[in-house]
Amino acid sequence: MIRNQEQFEKALEQVQAYLAEPPREGGPDDANFSRLLVELDEYRAALPPEEEAHPVAEAVARLEQELADFRERYPERDHSGRLSHFGFGQDIGGES
């Protein structure tokens, strides 16, 4: 569980590494990738409203774009569950 800015930044770095070089689907790194996305989203959601201009909000906006790019680069991967965070909704994974 991410509890502070330092942990958030470390998790964000790990996710960005997975986005650059995706782990083998279904493997332990893939599970870690999914877990980190959930934790990042939960940390973001737990921020008080006055934190909207916080660096976390900026980092999350960049991550959302990176996740969208990842989805486009790897359409054959099962993105259901993993990318449903960060406002992507239920259409991830090929369902419309």
N, C-alpha and C positions, 0 to 999 in steps of 0.2 A: 504494500500500500504506500502510495506517495503522500508524504506528510509536509513537505516543504519545497521551496523553490529549487534547492540544490538537487533533491531527488527527482523533481520534475525535469530539470535540465539533463540529468544523467539518463533518465528513461527516454527522453526525447532523442538524445544522441543515439541510443540503442535502436530505437524505431527507425531513425533515419538511416542507420547502417543496414537494417533489414530491408528498407525500401530500395537502397542502392544495390544490394545483393540479397535477393529473397532467399529465405531458408527453404529447405526441402519441405514440400507440403506434407503435413501430417507428422513431421518430426518434432523433436523436443524444442528446437529453436523456433519452429512455426508456432507452437503452443505458447512459447515465451513472447513472441511477437504479438499474438492476440491478447495475452494477459496485459502486456504493457500498454496496448491501445486502450483497453478497458480502464486501467488505472489512470492513464493520462486524462481520459474523458471524465472519470469520476472526480479527479482533482480539480479540473476546470469547472465542473458543475458545482463543486462545493465552495467555490470562491464567492465572497459576498458581492452583491451588485455593484458596490462602489469600486470594485477592482476591475471593472470593464476595461479601463485603459492600461491595466497592468501588463507587464511584458508577457505574462502567460497567455493573455488574449491574443497578442500579436503572434506568439509562437504557435498557438493553436490554429490561427488563420492560415499560416504558412503550411502547417501539417495537413490541414484539410485539403489544400491544393496538391500537396505531394501525394496524399492518399488517392485523390481523383486521378492524378497522373499514373500512379501505380496500377489502379484498376484498369485504365486504358491500355497500359503496357502489357498486362498479364490477364487478359480476359478469360483465359482458360482456367485460371485458379478459382477455387471456391472462396469467394469473398463474403459469403453469408456469415452473419454473426460477427465477424471481425470488423468489417467496415460499416456496420450498422451504427456505430458510434460516430460522433462528430457530425450529426445531422444528415447523414446520407440516406436514412430511411430504409425501407424494406426492399427497394428495387435492386440492391446489390446481390450479385450471384446469378444474374441472368433473368430474374423475374421482373416483370414490368407492372 
